[in-house]
Amino acid sequence: MNLKGAADSCQYYRGHLGLACGGDGVGHMLAEHPLYLECFSRLQYELLSGDGPLPLHLRRYIAIMAACRHECTYLVEEQKAAFLEVGGPEEWLEGLEYAPKKLRDLHSTNLLLAHRPWMFDHQHVQKLLKSSWSASELTHAICIMAQFHALSSFIIGTGIEAASGDATTHPSLYVQGCTSGSPSSQELSEGGVDILVERMRTLSVAHSDFSCVSEERTRMSFEKLKKQTANISTPDVECVPDSQGRYEHLSPDRDYMYTDFSKRGEKTAVPTLKSQDCSWEDHGFSLLSELYSQVADLLDDKFKTAYSLTYFTCGHETHIDTFPFRRGVWNYLHCLYGIRHDDYDYSQINQLLERNLKLFLKTVACYPEKLSCTEPNLSLMKGFQQSEKVHVMILVLEARLQAELLHALRSLGHCFM
């Protein structure tokens, strides 16, 4: 499809979705990525308005529950309006305790998938199936929750959330703080895209054939990165976002948050999920096709589009193969959620992603609600174009979404396969 066709298609879906597609903020932010926006719009339409097993008002309420986990006011308020528009009972919005038991039973699943999806197992699935959830309904609910958890990261990380509170402000990439001391002379922020481009070129040559690298080397580089990642944490802050705690009545247990999959000096209770054992291409897609066929292809298209999306530019440089950087961002996000790709040398990540960028990526993916408490870091992604920064946030959204779904689908598969 050409760009005009993609844009026309997106306009069609936005017109039928209203607020469901993320409103003008998301459309504005993704305007320079129309092929991805089309995939995004199609999935949103199917999840919220398509021929799925859940009634329309339940879908909206589940989206509200999911957006509440990261205090994403923009999404919560938009979905509350949509919930009422499709006939949802107003009293449900007074608190989760006013909603039916079917939705209350989903609360623990919402907590786990939002913050520690690797802890979601077949026992949680069986408990829900023994209550009032069917397999198709539960799969639909999980897809909505995962999409809105990841979408919260995108909306907060791109500044849509902050701009929504000020009618005079247009969204621009947040890319806030998460600083941890001044960058060293070896940091990418010193030379910006010039150093990044050179490193991508070097890695493209050096790792043109990774098939000869042993699984042990892959495992060791992954374990090393996990330990480094556990030491990268957001700074202690004294300020509290205005929205924090605002939605406790709709999604209790505010203190339940992301914890590192692997902490230094501690044995991980849950084993790493290896891509050879549970990948989207070989496992997730086929299972979802059986449980919720309407969205399987749409998700697959969205993942592929986001992963392969490129304009062969990096800042002022053109004709650049940015695949090493894009893949590094994607695999770093998966590492945060305990997923290891067997065909990847994780030592590349330290060469491609500066510490401040890794800290930002971890924060915006795992606890985006903390971003409003940080100071601007003007050196972050120095030299990147605005559309390229949005491109990075698309990778965050999709990598997080896929990681969450892989853990959930693995548990569903244990019950149905």
C-alpha positions as CSV (number, residue, x, y, z in Angstrom):
1,M,0.0,0.0,0.0
2,N,1.3,3.4,-0.9
3,L,1.5,6.2,1.7
4,K,-1.7,7.9,0.6
5,G,-3.6,4.7,0.8
6,A,-2.3,4.0,4.3
7,A,-3.2,7.5,5.4
8,D,-6.7,7.2,4.0
9,S,-7.1,3.8,5.7
10,C,-6.0,5.3,9.0
11,Q,-8.5,8.2,8.6
12,Y,-11.2,5.7,8.1
13,Y,-10.5,3.7,11.2
14,R,-10.0,6.9,13.3
15,G,-13.4,8.1,12.1
16,H,-15.1,4.9,13.2
17,L,-13.2,4.6,16.5
18,G,-13.3,8.2,17.8
19,L,-11.3,8.2,21.0
20,A,-10.5,4.5,20.7
21,C,-7.5,5.0,18.5
22,G,-5.8,7.3,21.0
23,G,-7.3,10.5,19.8
24,D,-5.6,13.3,17.9
25,G,-2.4,13.0,20.1
26,V,-1.5,9.5,18.9
27,G,-2.5,10.3,15.3
28,H,-0.4,13.4,15.4
29,M,2.6,11.6,16.8
30,L,2.4,8.8,14.3
31,A,1.6,10.9,11.3
32,E,5.1,10.5,9.9
33,H,4.9,6.7,10.1
34,P,1.6,6.0,8.2
35,L,2.4,2.4,7.4
36,Y,2.7,1.6,11.1
37,L,-0.3,3.8,12.0
38,E,-2.5,1.8,9.6
39,C,-1.5,-1.5,11.4
40,F,-2.0,0.2,14.8
41,S,-5.5,1.5,13.8
42,R,-6.6,-1.8,12.4
43,L,-5.7,-3.7,15.7
44,Q,-7.3,-1.0,17.9
45,Y,-10.5,-1.3,15.9
46,E,-10.6,-5.0,16.1
47,L,-9.8,-5.2,19.8
48,L,-12.4,-2.5,20.8
49,S,-15.1,-2.6,18.1
50,G,-14.6,-5.8,16.1
51,D,-16.4,-9.2,16.3
52,G,-14.6,-10.4,19.4
53,P,-16.2,-12.5,22.2
54,L,-16.4,-9.7,24.8
55,P,-19.2,-7.2,24.9
56,L,-18.2,-3.6,24.0
57,H,-18.6,-2.1,27.4
58,L,-16.4,-4.9,29.0
59,R,-13.7,-4.2,26.5
60,R,-13.6,-0.5,27.4
61,Y,-13.6,-1.3,31.2
62,I,-10.7,-3.7,30.8
63,A,-8.8,-1.0,28.8
64,I,-9.5,1.4,31.7
65,M,-8.2,-1.1,34.2
66,A,-5.0,-1.6,32.1
67,A,-4.3,2.1,31.6
68,C,-4.8,2.7,35.4
69,R,-1.7,0.6,36.1
70,H,0.6,3.4,34.8
71,E,-1.6,6.3,35.8
72,C,-2.1,7.2,32.2
73,T,-4.8,9.9,32.6
74,Y,-5.0,10.4,28.8
75,L,-6.0,6.8,28.1
76,V,-8.1,6.4,31.3
77,E,-10.3,9.4,30.7
78,E,-10.7,8.7,27.0
79,Q,-11.8,5.1,27.7
80,K,-14.1,6.1,30.4
81,A,-15.9,8.4,27.9
82,A,-16.0,5.5,25.4
83,F,-17.3,3.1,28.1
84,L,-20.2,5.3,28.9
85,E,-20.9,5.9,25.2
86,V,-21.4,2.2,24.5
87,G,-23.8,1.9,27.5
88,G,-21.4,1.0,30.3
89,P,-23.0,1.4,33.8
90,E,-21.8,4.7,35.3
91,E,-21.6,3.2,38.8
92,W,-18.8,0.8,37.7
93,L,-16.5,3.9,37.3
94,E,-16.9,4.6,41.0
95,G,-14.6,1.7,41.8
96,L,-13.6,-1.8,40.9
97,E,-15.8,-3.1,43.7
98,Y,-18.9,-1.9,41.8
99,A,-18.0,-3.9,38.7
100,P,-19.1,-7.5,38.2
101,K,-17.1,-10.3,39.8
102,K,-16.0,-11.4,36.3
103,L,-14.0,-8.1,36.0
104,R,-12.8,-8.1,39.6
105,D,-11.4,-11.6,39.1
106,L,-9.2,-10.1,36.3
107,H,-7.5,-7.7,38.6
108,S,-4.6,-10.0,39.6
109,T,-4.0,-10.8,36.0
110,N,-3.9,-7.1,35.2
111,L,-1.3,-6.6,37.9
112,L,1.0,-9.4,36.8
113,L,0.8,-8.7,33.1
114,A,1.5,-5.0,33.6
115,H,4.4,-5.3,35.9
116,R,5.8,-8.9,36.1
117,P,4.3,-10.9,33.2
118,W,6.8,-13.8,33.7
119,M,5.0,-14.5,37.0
120,F,1.7,-15.2,35.1
121,D,1.4,-19.0,34.9
122,H,-1.1,-21.7,34.0
123,Q,-2.5,-21.7,37.5
124,H,-3.8,-18.1,37.0
125,V,-5.3,-19.2,33.8
126,Q,-7.0,-22.2,35.3
127,K,-8.5,-20.1,38.1
128,L,-10.1,-17.7,35.7
129,L,-11.4,-20.5,33.5
130,K,-13.0,-22.2,36.5
131,S,-14.8,-18.9,37.3
132,S,-16.7,-17.2,34.6
133,W,-14.1,-16.8,31.8
134,S,-14.1,-18.7,28.6
135,A,-10.8,-19.3,26.7
136,S,-11.7,-16.9,23.9
137,E,-12.9,-14.2,26.3
138,L,-9.8,-14.5,28.4
139,T,-7.5,-14.3,25.4
140,H,-9.4,-11.2,24.2
141,A,-9.1,-9.6,27.6
142,I,-5.3,-10.3,27.7
143,C,-4.8,-8.8,24.3
144,I,-6.6,-5.6,25.4
145,M,-4.6,-5.3,28.6
146,A,-1.3,-5.9,26.9
147,Q,-2.1,-3.4,24.2
148,F,-3.1,-0.7,26.7
149,H,-0.2,-1.3,29.1
150,A,2.2,-0.8,26.2
151,L,0.2,2.1,24.8
152,S,0.5,3.8,28.2
153,S,4.3,3.6,27.8
154,F,4.1,5.2,24.3
155,I,1.7,8.0,25.3
156,I,3.7,9.0,28.4
157,G,7.0,8.6,26.7
158,T,6.1,10.7,23.7
159,G,4.7,13.5,25.9
160,I,1.1,13.0,24.8
161,E,0.1,12.5,28.4
162,A,1.8,15.8,29.5
163,A,0.4,17.8,26.6
164,S,-3.1,16.5,27.1
165,G,-3.3,18.6,30.3
166,D,-2.5,21.8,28.4
167,A,-4.6,22.7,25.4
168,T,-1.9,25.0,24.1
169,T,0.7,22.3,24.0
170,H,1.4,20.0,21.1
171,P,2.8,16.6,21.9
172,S,6.6,16.3,21.5
173,L,8.8,13.4,22.5
174,Y,9.2,13.4,26.3
175,V,12.6,11.7,26.4
176,Q,13.1,12.9,29.9
177,G,15.7,12.4,32.5
178,C,16.7,9.1,33.9
179,T,20.2,10.5,34.2
180,S,22.8,8.8,36.4
181,G,25.8,11.1,36.5
182,S,27.5,12.9,33.6
183,P,28.2,10.8,30.4
184,S,31.7,9.6,30.1
185,S,33.8,10.3,27.0
186,Q,32.8,6.9,25.7
187,E,29.1,7.6,25.8
188,L,27.2,7.9,22.5
189,S,25.7,11.2,23.8
190,E,29.1,12.8,23.3
191,G,29.1,12.3,19.6
192,G,25.5,11.6,19.0
193,V,24.5,9.9,15.8
194,D,28.0,10.1,14.3
195,I,29.4,7.6,16.8
196,L,26.2,5.5,16.6
197,V,26.4,5.3,12.8
198,E,30.0,4.2,12.9
199,R,29.3,1.5,15.4
200,M,26.4,0.2,13.4
201,R,28.6,-0.1,10.4
202,T,31.2,-1.9,12.3
203,L,28.8,-4.3,13.8
204,S,27.1,-5.0,10.5
205,V,30.4,-6.2,9.2
206,A,31.7,-8.0,12.3
207,H,28.4,-9.8,12.9
208,S,27.3,-10.5,9.4
209,D,27.2,-14.2,10.2
210,F,26.2,-14.9,13.8
211,S,25.2,-18.5,13.2
212,C,28.7,-19.7,14.2
213,V,28.5,-18.2,17.7
214,S,27.8,-20.8,20.4
215,E,24.7,-20.8,22.5
216,E,26.9,-20.6,25.5
217,R,28.4,-17.3,24.4
218,T,24.8,-16.0,23.7
219,R,23.8,-17.1,27.2
220,M,26.8,-15.5,28.9
221,S,26.4,-12.2,27.1
222,F,22.7,-12.2,28.0
223,E,23.3,-13.0,31.7
224,K,25.9,-10.2,31.8
225,L,23.4,-7.7,30.4
226,K,20.7,-8.9,32.9
227,K,23.0,-8.1,35.8
228,Q,23.9,-4.7,34.3
229,T,20.3,-3.9,33.7
230,A,19.4,-4.7,37.3
231,N,21.8,-2.0,38.4
232,I,20.1,0.6,36.2
233,S,17.3,2.1,38.1
234,T,15.4,5.3,38.2
235,P,16.8,7.8,40.7
236,D,14.9,8.4,44.0
237,V,12.7,11.3,43.5
238,E,10.7,13.5,46.0
239,C,8.0,14.7,43.7
240,V,4.8,12.8,43.1
241,P,2.9,13.0,39.8
242,D,-0.4,14.8,40.1
243,S,-2.2,11.8,38.8
244,Q,-0.5,9.2,41.1
245,G,-3.2,7.5,43.2
246,R,-6.0,9.1,41.2
247,Y,-7.2,5.7,39.9
248,E,-6.6,3.6,43.0
249,H,-10.3,2.9,43.1
250,L,-10.3,1.4,39.6
251,S,-7.1,-0.5,39.9
252,P,-6.0,-1.1,43.5
253,D,-2.6,-2.2,44.8
254,R,-0.8,0.9,43.5
255,D,2.5,-0.2,45.2
256,Y,2.6,-3.4,43.1
257,M,5.3,-2.4,40.5
258,Y,7.9,-3.8,38.1
259,T,10.8,-5.6,39.8
260,D,13.9,-6.7,37.9
261,F,13.6,-10.1,36.3
262,S,17.1,-10.9,37.6
263,K,18.8,-9.1,40.5
264,R,22.5,-9.2,41.1
265,G,23.5,-11.9,43.5
266,E,20.0,-13.5,43.5
267,K,18.9,-16.6,41.8
268,T,16.0,-16.0,39.5
269,A,12.8,-17.9,40.6
270,V,11.5,-18.0,37.0
271,P,13.7,-19.3,34.2
272,T,14.5,-17.2,31.2
273,L,12.1,-17.6,28.3
274,K,14.3,-18.6,25.4
275,S,13.1,-17.6,21.9
276,Q,13.7,-21.1,20.6
277,D,11.2,-22.4,23.2
278,C,8.6,-19.7,22.8
279,S,8.9,-17.2,20.0
280,W,6.1,-15.1,18.4
281,E,6.8,-16.5,14.9
282,D,6.8,-20.2,15.9
283,H,4.6,-20.4,19.0
284,G,2.7,-17.2,19.9
285,F,1.2,-16.6,16.5
286,S,-0.1,-20.1,16.0
287,L,-1.7,-20.3,19.4
288,L,-3.3,-17.0,19.1
289,S,-4.7,-18.0,15.7
290,E,-6.6,-20.8,17.4
291,L,-7.8,-18.8,20.4
292,Y,-8.5,-15.4,18.8
293,S,-8.0,-15.6,15.1
294,Q,-9.4,-12.1,14.4
295,V,-6.3,-10.4,16.0
296,A,-3.5,-12.9,15.3
297,D,-2.8,-11.6,11.8
298,L,-3.3,-8.0,12.8
299,L,-0.8,-8.3,15.6
300,D,1.6,-10.2,13.4
301,D,1.5,-7.3,10.8
302,K,2.0,-4.7,13.5
303,F,5.0,-6.5,15.0
304,K,6.6,-7.0,11.6
305,T,5.9,-3.5,10.5
306,A,7.4,-2.0,13.7
307,Y,10.4,-4.3,13.6
308,S,11.3,-3.7,10.0
309,L,10.3,-0.1,9.7
310,T,13.2,2.0,8.4
311,Y,13.8,5.1,6.3
312,F,17.6,4.5,6.1
313,T,18.4,7.7,8.0
314,C,20.0,8.4,11.3
315,G,20.0,12.1,12.2
316,H,21.7,13.9,9.3
317,E,23.1,10.7,7.9
318,T,21.3,9.0,5.0
319,H,21.6,5.5,3.3
320,I,22.2,4.0,6.7
321,D,21.3,0.4,7.7
322,T,19.8,1.1,11.2
323,F,18.9,-2.6,11.8
324,P,21.6,-3.1,14.5
325,F,20.2,-0.2,16.5
326,R,16.6,-1.2,16.1
327,R,17.3,-4.8,16.9
328,G,19.3,-3.7,19.9
329,V,16.4,-1.6,21.3
330,W,13.9,-4.5,20.7
331,N,16.1,-7.2,22.3
332,Y,17.0,-4.9,25.3
333,L,13.3,-4.5,26.0
334,H,12.8,-8.2,25.8
335,C,15.7,-8.7,28.2
336,L,13.9,-6.5,30.7
337,Y,11.1,-9.1,30.6
338,G,13.3,-12.2,30.8
339,I,13.2,-13.2,27.1
340,R,16.5,-14.2,25.4
341,H,17.0,-14.4,21.7
342,D,19.3,-17.3,20.9
343,D,20.7,-15.7,17.7
344,Y,21.8,-12.5,19.3
345,D,25.1,-11.3,20.8
346,Y,23.9,-9.1,23.7
347,S,27.3,-7.4,24.0
348,Q,26.2,-5.3,21.0
349,I,23.7,-3.5,23.2
350,N,26.3,-1.8,25.3
351,Q,27.9,-0.6,22.1
352,L,24.7,0.8,20.6
353,L,22.7,2.1,23.6
354,E,24.3,4.5,26.0
355,R,23.5,4.1,29.7
356,N,21.2,7.1,29.8
357,L,19.2,5.8,26.9
358,K,19.0,2.3,28.5
359,L,17.7,3.9,31.7
360,F,15.1,5.9,29.7
361,L,14.0,2.8,27.9
362,K,13.7,0.8,31.1
363,T,11.8,3.5,32.8
364,V,9.3,4.2,30.0
365,A,8.7,0.5,29.4
366,C,8.5,-0.7,33.0
367,Y,7.3,2.2,35.1
368,P,6.4,5.1,32.8
369,E,4.5,6.9,35.6
370,K,7.9,7.8,37.1
371,L,8.9,9.9,34.0
372,S,7.0,13.0,35.2
373,C,9.3,13.1,38.2
374,T,12.5,13.4,36.2
375,E,14.6,16.2,34.9
376,P,15.2,16.7,31.1
377,N,18.2,15.1,29.7
378,L,19.1,17.2,26.7
379,S,21.9,14.8,25.5
380,L,19.6,11.8,25.2
381,M,19.4,10.6,21.5
382,K,21.5,13.6,20.5
383,G,21.1,14.4,16.8
384,F,18.1,12.2,16.2
385,Q,15.2,13.7,14.2
386,Q,11.9,14.0,16.0
387,S,10.3,11.3,13.8
388,E,13.3,9.0,14.7
389,K,12.6,9.5,18.4
390,V,9.0,8.5,17.8
391,H,10.3,5.5,15.9
392,V,12.2,4.4,19.0
393,M,9.0,4.7,21.0
394,I,7.2,2.6,18.5
395,L,9.8,-0.1,19.1
396,V,9.3,0.3,22.9
397,L,5.5,-0.2,22.5
398,E,5.7,-3.2,20.2
399,A,8.6,-5.0,22.0
400,R,6.9,-4.6,25.3
401,L,3.6,-5.7,23.9
402,Q,5.1,-8.8,22.3
403,A,7.0,-9.7,25.5
404,E,3.9,-9.5,27.6
405,L,1.9,-11.6,25.1
406,L,4.6,-14.2,24.9
407,H,4.5,-14.8,28.6
408,A,0.7,-14.9,28.7
409,L,0.4,-17.1,25.6
410,R,2.9,-19.5,27.1
411,S,0.6,-20.0,30.1
412,L,-2.5,-20.3,28.0
413,G,-0.7,-22.9,25.8
414,H,0.0,-25.0,28.9
415,C,-3.8,-25.2,29.5
416,F,-4.9,-25.8,26.0
417,M,-2.2,-27.6,24.1
